[in-house]
Amino acid sequence: MLGAVQSVIACLPAAETAAPCPAGTAPAVLNAFLIEPSAQAQFEASFAPVDFVQAGSFWAIAFLVTVSLWSLSQVFSHARRAIR
């Protein structure tokens, strides 16, 4: 299991300040999903940095395919008009 939902105490902005929190904040109980220490490596691996060169290559190929299909459809359209 990757983690569990647990109640945590967080300092949120408030008009009155409470004891354990800094000025202008007060403690509040929130539900948070906390990962287990043993799953930390798996969790961090899922947020690996993006390789922008590879992403750009995929985008360029997709754009080239789209423009090529559009050009091919224009050629077929002109050929069909010429046959009529």
C-alpha positions as YAML, in Angstrom:
chain: A
units: angstrom
residues:
- id: 1
  name: MET
  ca: [0.00, 0.00, 0.00]
- id: 2
  name: LEU
  ca: [1.30, 3.47, -0.87]
- id: 3
  name: GLY
  ca: [-0.09, 5.27, 2.18]
- id: 4
  name: ALA
  ca: [-3.22, 6.14, 4.13]
- id: 5
  name: VAL
  ca: [-5.51, 9.05, 4.91]
- id: 6
  name: GLN
  ca: [-4.80, 10.40, 8.39]
- id: 7
  name: SER
  ca: [-5.81, 13.41, 10.46]
- id: 8
  name: VAL
  ca: [-3.08, 16.02, 10.77]
- id: 9
  name: ILE
  ca: [-2.82, 19.38, 12.49]
- id: 10
  name: ALA
  ca: [-1.86, 22.34, 10.28]
- id: 11
  name: CYS
  ca: [-1.50, 26.06, 10.95]
- id: 12
  name: LEU
  ca: [-4.00, 27.96, 8.78]
- id: 13
  name: PRO
  ca: [-4.52, 31.73, 8.47]
- id: 14
  name: ALA
  ca: [-6.86, 33.05, 11.16]
- id: 15
  name: ALA
  ca: [-7.77, 36.28, 12.91]
- id: 16
  name: GLU
  ca: [-6.61, 34.99, 16.30]
- id: 17
  name: THR
  ca: [-3.28, 33.29, 16.98]
- id: 18
  name: ALA
  ca: [-3.15, 30.02, 18.91]
- id: 19
  name: ALA
  ca: [-0.26, 28.62, 20.95]
- id: 20
  name: PRO
  ca: [1.73, 26.24, 18.71]
- id: 21
  name: CYS
  ca: [1.32, 28.28, 15.50]
- id: 22
  name: PRO
  ca: [3.06, 31.47, 14.29]
- id: 23
  name: ALA
  ca: [1.35, 34.87, 14.40]
- id: 24
  name: GLY
  ca: [-1.78, 35.19, 12.28]
- id: 25
  name: THR
  ca: [-2.47, 31.45, 12.15]
- id: 26
  name: ALA
  ca: [-4.37, 28.93, 14.22]
- id: 27
  name: PRO
  ca: [-4.25, 25.12, 14.35]
- id: 28
  name: ALA
  ca: [-6.82, 23.16, 12.35]
- id: 29
  name: VAL
  ca: [-7.38, 19.43, 11.93]
- id: 30
  name: LEU
  ca: [-7.26, 18.30, 8.28]
- id: 31
  name: ASN
  ca: [-7.35, 14.96, 6.49]
- id: 32
  name: ALA
  ca: [-4.19, 14.30, 4.49]
- id: 33
  name: PHE
  ca: [-2.86, 11.38, 2.46]
- id: 34
  name: LEU
  ca: [0.49, 10.42, 3.96]
- id: 35
  name: ILE
  ca: [2.76, 8.02, 2.09]
- id: 36
  name: GLU
  ca: [4.62, 5.27, 3.89]
- id: 37
  name: PRO
  ca: [8.40, 5.66, 4.16]
- id: 38
  name: SER
  ca: [8.92, 2.39, 2.29]
- id: 39
  name: ALA
  ca: [6.94, 3.77, -0.69]
- id: 40
  name: GLN
  ca: [8.85, 7.05, -0.90]
- id: 41
  name: ALA
  ca: [11.15, 5.95, -3.74]
- id: 42
  name: GLN
  ca: [8.23, 4.66, -5.81]
- id: 43
  name: PHE
  ca: [6.30, 7.89, -5.23]
- id: 44
  name: GLU
  ca: [9.21, 10.15, -6.15]
- id: 45
  name: ALA
  ca: [9.99, 8.09, -9.27]
- id: 46
  name: SER
  ca: [6.49, 8.77, -10.58]
- id: 47
  name: PHE
  ca: [7.30, 12.51, -10.57]
- id: 48
  name: ALA
  ca: [10.56, 12.27, -12.50]
- id: 49
  name: PRO
  ca: [11.67, 15.43, -14.29]
- id: 50
  name: VAL
  ca: [10.26, 15.95, -17.78]
- id: 51
  name: ASP
  ca: [12.64, 15.42, -20.69]
- id: 52
  name: PHE
  ca: [11.73, 18.43, -22.83]
- id: 53
  name: VAL
  ca: [13.84, 17.27, -25.78]
- id: 54
  name: GLN
  ca: [11.90, 14.00, -25.98]
- id: 55
  name: ALA
  ca: [8.57, 15.79, -25.45]
- id: 56
  name: GLY
  ca: [9.48, 18.23, -28.23]
- id: 57
  name: SER
  ca: [10.37, 15.33, -30.52]
- id: 58
  name: PHE
  ca: [7.00, 13.68, -29.92]
- id: 59
  name: TRP
  ca: [5.21, 16.97, -30.58]
- id: 60
  name: ALA
  ca: [7.18, 17.55, -33.79]
- id: 61
  name: ILE
  ca: [6.37, 14.06, -35.08]
- id: 62
  name: ALA
  ca: [2.68, 14.47, -34.27]
- id: 63
  name: PHE
  ca: [2.62, 17.88, -36.00]
- id: 64
  name: LEU
  ca: [4.43, 16.48, -39.05]
- id: 65
  name: VAL
  ca: [1.98, 13.58, -39.32]
- id: 66
  name: THR
  ca: [-0.98, 15.96, -39.02]
- id: 67
  name: VAL
  ca: [0.33, 18.32, -41.71]
- id: 68
  name: SER
  ca: [1.25, 15.37, -43.95]
- id: 69
  name: LEU
  ca: [-2.24, 13.88, -43.69]
- id: 70
  name: TRP
  ca: [-3.79, 17.28, -44.41]
- id: 71
  name: SER
  ca: [-1.54, 17.72, -47.48]
- id: 72
  name: LEU
  ca: [-2.38, 14.22, -48.69]
- id: 73
  name: SER
  ca: [-6.09, 14.94, -48.33]
- id: 74
  name: GLN
  ca: [-5.63, 18.12, -50.40]
- id: 75
  name: VAL
  ca: [-3.89, 16.11, -53.16]
- id: 76
  name: PHE
  ca: [-6.72, 13.56, -53.23]
- id: 77
  name: SER
  ca: [-9.27, 16.37, -53.26]
- id: 78
  name: HIS
  ca: [-7.63, 18.04, -56.27]
- id: 79
  name: ALA
  ca: [-7.29, 14.69, -58.06]
- id: 80
  name: ARG
  ca: [-10.97, 13.92, -57.50]
- id: 81
  name: ARG
  ca: [-11.95, 17.33, -58.89]
- id: 82
  name: ALA
  ca: [-9.74, 16.77, -61.94]
- id: 83
  name: ILE
  ca: [-11.37, 13.39, -62.65]
- id: 84
  name: ARG
  ca: [-14.90, 14.86, -62.54]
...
